[in-house]
Amino acid sequence: MNRILVVEDDPATAAFLADNLAADGFEIATASGTGEAMRAVDLRQPDLVVLDVMLEDGSGLEVLDRIRASDGTAARIDPDVPVLILSGRGSEVERVRGFARGADDYVVKPFAYPEFVARVRALLRRASGRPSRGPIRVGELFIDPSTRDVRVGERSLRLSVKEFALLHALASEPTRVVPKTELLRDVWGYRTIGATRTVDAHACRLRKKLGAQWVMNVRGVGYRLLEAV
């Protein structure tokens, strides 16, 4: 049974989520403030955190920062635990800010519960196969998220923040075609793909820096990383 921590300072919303998620088979714990949330993350070790931004004693983003900054040893906090932000602030700036701080998904209030629980299940599925945050090696390609070091063989590369995030997303599952919608959500914080060419533009720049053989465009779907032959 997956354990979910709901961090929400509105009693009605917290009760609604706790009741419905429990009815759907999840083990639920709740917290209403930043300190209580961090204690619950440490003690209960949830598989997913639903995190409101506006809490009774501070910002949920502070909780997110502390989770992502954990080394996993001083406290029993998994820095990779999936975090779904739940907020009444739905502007693009707010969503991008949440993703930049390390959120895995962002749901705006008011929300439809069926969509919400579908996102929860999707995050848990992705987390079950999530690679570690340590260095990634795909053939001659080496990526170290902690130092942002990227090398192809002996050649070091300088990537922008978004180029690095795109490359890391592809390298984390190098055999999978990652849809553009997923990349826009996880790397840029967009909710819909619209007519943007952002992914294509960044993928093009990655090809120039890595070598054209590394990044493959699967037309109409997305991108995948290829090991150089």
C-alpha positions as CSV (number, residue, x, y, z in Angstrom):
1,M,0.0,0.0,0.0
2,N,1.5,3.4,-1.0
3,R,1.9,6.0,1.7
4,I,0.8,9.5,0.9
5,L,1.5,12.6,3.1
6,V,-1.1,15.4,2.6
7,V,0.4,18.8,3.7
8,E,-2.6,21.1,3.7
9,D,-3.6,23.8,6.3
10,D,-7.3,24.0,5.2
11,P,-9.1,21.4,7.3
12,A,-11.9,20.8,4.8
13,T,-9.5,20.2,1.9
14,A,-7.2,18.0,4.0
15,A,-10.2,15.9,5.2
16,F,-11.6,15.6,1.6
17,L,-8.2,14.4,0.3
18,A,-7.5,12.1,3.2
19,D,-11.0,10.5,3.0
20,N,-11.0,10.0,-0.8
21,L,-7.4,8.8,-1.1
22,A,-7.9,6.4,1.8
23,A,-11.1,5.1,0.0
24,D,-8.9,4.6,-3.1
25,G,-6.5,2.3,-1.2
26,F,-3.8,4.6,0.0
27,E,-2.3,4.9,3.5
28,I,-2.7,8.6,4.5
29,A,-1.0,10.9,6.9
30,T,-1.7,14.7,7.2
31,A,0.2,17.8,8.3
32,S,-0.7,21.4,8.4
33,G,2.5,23.3,8.8
34,T,6.1,23.2,7.7
35,G,7.6,21.8,10.9
36,E,4.9,19.1,11.2
37,A,5.4,18.3,7.5
38,M,9.2,17.7,7.9
39,R,8.7,15.5,10.9
40,A,6.1,13.5,9.0
41,V,8.4,13.1,6.0
42,D,11.1,11.9,8.3
43,L,9.1,9.6,10.5
44,R,6.5,8.2,8.0
45,Q,8.7,8.1,4.9
46,P,5.9,8.6,2.5
47,D,5.9,7.4,-1.1
48,L,4.4,10.7,-2.3
49,V,3.9,14.2,-0.7
50,V,0.9,16.3,-1.7
51,L,2.0,19.8,-0.7
52,D,0.0,23.0,-0.4
53,V,2.0,26.2,-1.0
54,M,0.3,28.4,1.6
55,L,0.7,26.8,5.0
56,E,-0.2,28.1,8.4
57,D,3.4,28.8,9.4
58,G,5.2,29.4,6.1
59,S,5.5,28.3,2.5
60,G,5.3,24.8,1.2
61,L,8.1,25.6,-1.1
62,E,10.4,25.8,2.0
63,V,9.4,22.2,2.7
64,L,10.1,21.2,-0.9
65,D,13.6,22.9,-0.6
66,R,14.4,21.0,2.6
67,I,13.3,17.7,1.1
68,R,15.4,18.1,-2.0
69,A,18.4,19.3,0.0
70,S,18.4,16.3,2.2
71,D,21.3,13.9,1.9
72,G,19.2,11.0,3.0
73,T,21.5,10.1,5.9
74,A,21.2,12.7,8.7
75,A,17.4,12.2,8.6
76,R,15.4,9.4,7.0
77,I,14.2,11.8,4.3
78,D,14.3,10.6,0.7
79,P,15.4,13.6,-1.4
80,D,13.8,11.9,-4.4
81,V,10.3,11.4,-2.9
82,P,7.7,12.6,-5.5
83,V,6.1,15.9,-4.5
84,L,2.8,17.1,-6.1
85,I,2.2,20.8,-5.4
86,L,-1.4,21.8,-4.7
87,S,-2.0,25.5,-4.9
88,G,-4.6,28.2,-5.6
89,R,-1.9,30.1,-7.5
90,G,-2.1,28.9,-11.1
91,S,-0.1,31.4,-13.1
92,E,2.6,30.2,-15.4
93,V,5.2,31.9,-13.3
94,E,4.0,30.2,-10.2
95,R,4.0,26.8,-11.9
96,V,7.4,27.2,-13.4
97,R,8.7,28.3,-10.0
98,G,7.3,25.2,-8.4
99,F,8.9,22.9,-11.0
100,A,12.2,24.8,-10.7
101,R,12.3,24.1,-7.0
102,G,11.9,20.4,-7.6
103,A,8.1,19.6,-7.8
104,D,7.1,16.6,-9.8
105,D,3.6,17.9,-10.7
106,Y,1.5,21.0,-10.0
107,V,-2.3,20.9,-9.5
108,V,-4.3,24.2,-9.3
109,K,-7.2,24.6,-6.9
110,P,-10.1,24.1,-7.4
111,F,-9.4,20.7,-8.9
112,A,-11.4,17.7,-10.1
113,Y,-10.6,14.7,-7.9
114,P,-10.6,12.1,-10.7
115,E,-7.8,14.0,-12.5
116,F,-6.0,14.6,-9.2
117,V,-5.9,10.9,-8.2
118,A,-4.9,10.0,-11.8
119,R,-1.9,12.3,-11.4
120,V,-1.1,10.8,-8.1
121,R,-1.1,7.3,-9.6
122,A,1.0,8.4,-12.5
123,L,3.7,9.9,-10.2
124,L,3.8,6.7,-8.1
125,R,4.2,4.6,-11.3
126,R,7.0,6.8,-12.5
127,A,8.7,6.8,-9.0
128,S,8.7,3.0,-8.9
129,G,11.2,3.0,-11.7
130,R,12.9,6.2,-11.0
131,P,16.7,6.0,-11.2
132,S,18.9,7.4,-8.5
133,R,20.1,11.0,-8.4
134,G,23.7,9.8,-8.8
135,P,25.8,10.0,-11.9
136,I,24.3,8.5,-15.1
137,R,26.4,6.9,-17.8
138,V,25.0,6.0,-21.3
139,G,27.8,4.7,-23.5
140,E,30.4,7.5,-23.6
141,L,28.0,10.0,-22.2
142,F,28.5,10.9,-18.5
143,I,26.1,13.1,-16.5
144,D,26.6,14.1,-12.8
145,P,23.6,16.0,-11.4
146,S,25.4,17.0,-8.3
147,T,28.2,18.8,-10.1
148,R,26.3,19.4,-13.4
149,D,29.3,17.8,-15.1
150,V,28.6,16.5,-18.6
151,R,31.1,14.7,-20.7
152,V,31.2,12.7,-23.9
153,G,34.3,10.6,-23.7
154,E,37.0,13.0,-22.6
155,R,35.2,16.0,-23.9
156,S,33.5,18.3,-21.4
157,L,30.3,20.1,-22.4
158,R,28.8,23.4,-21.1
159,L,25.1,23.3,-21.1
160,S,22.4,25.8,-20.1
161,V,20.1,25.0,-17.2
162,K,17.3,23.8,-19.5
163,E,19.7,22.0,-21.8
164,F,21.0,20.1,-18.8
165,A,17.5,19.4,-17.5
166,L,16.4,18.1,-20.9
167,L,19.4,15.9,-21.3
168,H,19.0,14.5,-17.8
169,A,15.4,13.7,-18.4
170,L,16.3,11.8,-21.6
171,A,19.3,10.0,-20.1
172,S,17.4,8.8,-17.0
173,E,15.4,6.5,-19.4
174,P,17.6,6.3,-22.5
175,T,15.6,3.5,-24.2
176,R,12.2,5.3,-23.8
177,V,10.7,7.9,-26.1
178,V,9.8,10.7,-23.8
179,P,6.7,12.6,-25.1
180,K,7.0,16.4,-25.7
181,T,4.1,17.0,-23.3
182,E,6.0,15.2,-20.5
183,L,9.1,17.1,-21.2
184,L,7.3,20.4,-21.3
185,R,5.6,19.6,-18.0
186,D,8.7,18.2,-16.1
187,V,11.4,20.5,-17.6
188,W,9.6,23.7,-18.3
189,G,6.5,23.5,-16.1
190,Y,3.9,23.8,-19.0
191,R,0.5,22.2,-18.5
192,T,-0.3,22.0,-22.3
193,I,2.0,21.7,-25.3
194,G,0.2,24.4,-27.4
195,A,2.2,25.5,-30.4
196,T,5.5,26.0,-28.6
197,R,8.7,24.9,-30.2
198,T,10.7,25.1,-27.0
199,V,11.6,21.4,-26.8
200,D,12.6,21.2,-30.5
201,A,14.8,24.3,-30.1
202,H,16.6,22.9,-27.0
203,A,17.0,19.5,-28.6
204,C,18.5,21.1,-31.6
205,R,21.1,22.8,-29.5
206,L,21.8,19.6,-27.6
207,R,22.5,17.8,-30.9
208,K,25.0,20.5,-31.8
209,K,26.9,20.2,-28.5
210,L,26.6,16.4,-28.1
211,G,26.7,15.2,-31.7
212,A,23.7,14.7,-33.9
213,Q,23.7,10.9,-33.3
214,W,22.8,11.3,-29.6
215,V,19.3,12.9,-29.6
216,M,16.6,11.3,-31.8
217,N,13.4,13.0,-32.7
218,V,10.5,10.5,-33.0
219,R,8.2,12.6,-35.2
220,G,4.8,13.3,-33.6
221,V,5.8,11.8,-30.3
222,G,8.9,13.2,-28.6
223,Y,12.5,12.5,-28.1
224,R,14.8,9.7,-26.9
225,L,18.5,9.5,-26.2
226,L,20.6,7.2,-28.4
227,E,23.9,5.7,-27.4
228,A,26.5,6.6,-30.0
229,V,27.7,3.7,-32.1
